[in-house]
Amino acid sequence: MQVLSQCGKVRSMSCDELVTTLSGLAKKLGSKFKKLSVETVSDLLHYYPVDYQDRRSVMPIDKVQAGEVVTIKGRIELLQAKRSFRRKTTVTEALVNDNSGSMRIVWFGNRFIQKTLKPGDQVYFSGKVHEDQFGLQMRTPEHEKVKEQSLHANSIVARYGLTKGLTHKQMRFFVSQALKKSDMQEWLPELMRSRVGLMRIDEAMRAIHAPKSWKHLRMAQKRLKFDELFLLQLRSLLTKEELLAFSSPSFEVDEKLLQHFVGGLPYQLTDDQKKSAWAMLLDLKKGHPMNRLLQGDVGSGKTVVAAMLMYHVALQDSVSILMAPTEILARQHFETLSELFADMTVGIGLYTRSFRRINGSDEALTKKQFGNLLGHGGLKILIGTHALLHDPLKINDLGLVIVDEQHRFGVKQRRSIKDRMKGDMMPHFLSMTATPIPRSASLVLYGELDVSIIREKPKGRKPIQTKIAKDDDRDKTYKFIKNHLDRDRQCFVVCPMIEDSDVIDAASVQTVFERLSVGSFKNYKVEMLTGKMKSKQKEEIMARMAAGEIDILVATSVIEVGVDVPGATVMIIEGSERFGLAQLHQFRGRIGRSSHQSFCFLFTTKESDETNYRLRIFEKHDDGFILAQHDLKMRGPGDMYGTVQSGFPDLKLASLKDVALIELAQNSAKKLFASDPNKMRYPEIWAKLDILRQKVHME
């Protein structure tokens, strides 16, 4: 396969050359570009503008008003420099006339402006207009002499993310050189471009940096966004295909034994739980690795579905491991599963840095003792943290790996598990998440995974009553909470900040904790929890909360992913306007985990139409998927999926909100994948994909 440069030309050196080879870009400037991760010509071309200014309309000077950002075109009448003792710098002033009027242009500290401009020059000036006792002026505007082709004026002008020592003019100048120097070869088939309605890559790259019109810019954005999404979809399809090359244990479905397991549960499974479990059982029957994501809203019952799969694997004498992100969550899973399997001959072990136990025993085991039990086949289900991967445990007959609340199981982690298997064998993989993901986001973030969704809540769970509250309601709300605490219930109070700030007006954990513990709730057990605490201290506090030893826990967003506290039936969210809908929903999911009615109160520090609209949506809906869709529309993907997206290549232009384009990219990728099974028909595309995958592996 031929090697492609980032720009697309086979064995082309132009795009791989250092930016310092561009005319006028010395090594000193090269260090500035390096801070922006721009080292090659290709990097520069893919360093897209963050904004644009329309400078096509030239304003007559006599129409200009102070405070406006405008472009004027005039003749320099006077140009002189003088020393300003007040500012202790050189001040250069020009008087510019356009026949309708005159305006002063002022530069501070620019000693070289007289070398580039002189009286008589016709010049465009773009900037903000100010006014002083001498009249209107522009201060240090961008300027460009009037000529046939313009980079900085009389056009839609690109503006970039900069670092100290670089200007927009310099960026535009060097990008224009790169565009002229680079021979960008088209890599998408003409039929695909025609079907989707895409411009050529060279046209798109020129238009993204120097658009002729807003329509021209939108066409460029569509092409470059499509490229990003299309390659991600291809990568997902290729990952799926590669997994098929591995063998995995095949587990036959014993319906009678599974019915016996389900019949022994203390509750009925929902239809979504049954459908998800059945789809995964069929996956486990196949001879290649299952690679599936189980999405379930908070409290939807994902754990029991995972338990059914692990029981199924254990019956056929293979081992399952379930990994949680924290020790306390691992211990909770261990306790839940030990209770579920209490009447069954299934050995369950807990393995973390601090705890090593087996079901039915409180005895702490050493690593060696635990390893011996595992080696002799006495344990079929292992619960733990990622210590299960890092410690040299010998796990024979590993059939299933389940990862809870980790959004992406990385290449290195897969390899570390595969190395424990024989030959080309690979265990089945299941990831579980309580973060509701709209379908458009799933296609980008989890394209290589098959997805199962549990929307229904277990029977008997009551919808949480949510109410927007005002400060005037506090006394009444606190009285309501006391009534619940007196009935052995518990309360969470979520705050947006740890400590008070002079800049941000928001409730802090420290202040609220002090107010409650010595004030309204001085006769109750009140504790605080923040992300700054040491892991051991955080886990001890959450364990006491779960055990019912704490009445009110005042915390930051650290409780977003936490243990089950069935006794918690009330939540207050302070400064609720500072959180997105998806995050508010995660908080609310900490309560309502029993048959008791639960209540969530939303206090705000400011009121606006947008805030009220968002919170009313949250008050009305308890479906996390509906809320996530609203959040995606209103706040964008960054706030929602920042953590989720870590480990994925940057989407420089495309967004999870580009629903229609994501669908187009997925359909196009599937068609191309099916039409070129041997990866020979479109070498440019597969080479481009190789670059993307190498980048991901390096990260």
Number of C-alpha atoms within 10 A of each C-alpha: 10 11 17 21 19 21 26 23 20 17 12 18 14 19 25 17 16 17 25 19 14 16 11 11 14 12 12 10 15 17 15 17 23 14 12 14 12 19 19 23 28 23 21 21 23 18 18 18 19 11 10 18 15 15 20 15 13 15 14 18 21 12 8 17 14 14 12 11 16 23 25 23 23 24 21 22 16 14 19 13 18 11 13 13 9 6 10 10 14 16 18 22 22 23 18 27 20 18 11 10 13 20 22 20 20 19 17 17 17 14 14 9 15 15 7 9 17 16 15 13 15 20 19 23 25 24 18 17 21 16 12 8 5 8 11 18 23 23 16 18 19 16 18 20 18 16 10 5 9 15 16 23 26 21 19 22 23 22 18 18 14 15 12 7 11 14 15 16 18 14 20 20 15 20 23 16 14 21 19 11 13 20 16 23 15 16 21 16 12 13 9 14 14 10 10 16 12 20 20 18 20 17 16 22 23 19 21 23 25 23 22 15 14 13 11 17 20 15 20 25 20 19 23 23 20 23 19 20 26 24 21 27 26 23 20 21 18 15 14 18 12 10 16 14 13 15 17 24 21 19 21 14 16 12 10 9 13 15 10 10 17 16 12 13 12 8 11 14 19 16 14 19 23 14 16 19 21 16 14 22 20 14 18 27 16 16 17 20 26 26 20 21 24 23 23 26 25 26 20 23 19 22 16 18 19 23 21 18 21 24 23 23 25 21 15 15 17 22 26 29 23 25 26 22 16 19 24 22 23 24 23 17 22 24 15 15 19 19 13 17 18 14 9 11 10 19 21 25 23 26 25 22 13 8 15 20 20 23 19 12 7 9 10 13 15 12 16 10 12 20 16 14 14 22 14 9 15 15 24 27 26 24 29 28 25 19 14 21 15 11 12 11 17 14 22 16 17 26 28 25 23 23 22 23 17 17 21 19 14 12 10 10 13 15 12 12 17 16 12 19 19 11 10 11 20 28 27 25 21 24 23 23 19 22 23 26 26 19 17 18 21 17 23 23 23 20 19 23 21 16 20 19 19 22 21 17 21 18 12 12 16 15 15 21 15 22 17 17 17 13 10 8 11 13 11 9 15 15 13 12 21 18 11 19 19 11 9 13 22 27 28 27 21 30 26 19 21 21 13 14 11 6 6 8 12 22 23 21 25 18 15 19 22 15 13 19 17 12 10 13 18 12 10 16 14 20 18 22 23 19 13 10 10 9 11 11 12 18 19 12 17 22 20 13 24 20 12 17 14 21 23 27 24 26 26 23 19 14 21 17 18 18 20 21 22 19 24 28 27 27 27 25 26 25 20 25 23 16 18 21 26 25 21 22 24 21 26 26 24 24 27 27 23 17 12 18 15 24 20 24 22 21 20 21 14 13 9 8 7 11 14 15 11 17 22 14 14 24 17 12 16 18 17 26 21 17 25 22 20 19 19 22 12 14 12 15 17 13 14 21 18 9 12 15 18 12 15 14 14 11 14 12 16 19 19 23 17 15 15 9 21 26 18 16 25 22 14 20 22 15 12 17 15 10 12 12 9 9 14 11 12 15 17 22 20 21 21 20 19 17 14 17 16 10 12 15 11 6 9
